[in-house]
Amino acid sequence: MAAKLNSKSDDTFESSLKELEDILAQLENPQIPLSDLVEKYERAKKCLAFCRQKLDDAELSIKKLSKDSSEDFNIEQE
């Protein structure tokens, strides 16, 4: 699981979000050893940072597209 974001083919928002959700579910286990807890927490931070960066990139792209759009889209009624 830890190498998931290191592979270019798996570098997607969806895969990182899924991994983050999986880690958070694992962290709810009160029996998890402290060393595993710290490792999972670090991995969750990396996944979260990756997801935030992807969201920021998407927001910037949308703002650029919106700024460049000089015409309104009209939906014609049939």
C-alpha positions, 0 to 999 in steps of 0.5 A: 500500500505504501508504494501506491503513490510512487507508481505513475499509473496510480497517481490519481485523485480517486486512488489516493482518496480511496487509500486515504479512506482505507487508512482512516478506517484502519486507524479506528482500530484501537488495537493498532500498535503505535509504530503502525499508527505512526506509519499509517498517519504519515502515509495518510498525510502524504495521501491528503497532500496529494489529494489537496494538490490535485484539487488545487490544480483542478480549481486552477484549470477551471478558473482558467477555462472560465476566464478564457470563455468569452461566450455564454453557453445557451441550452436550446429548448426542443 
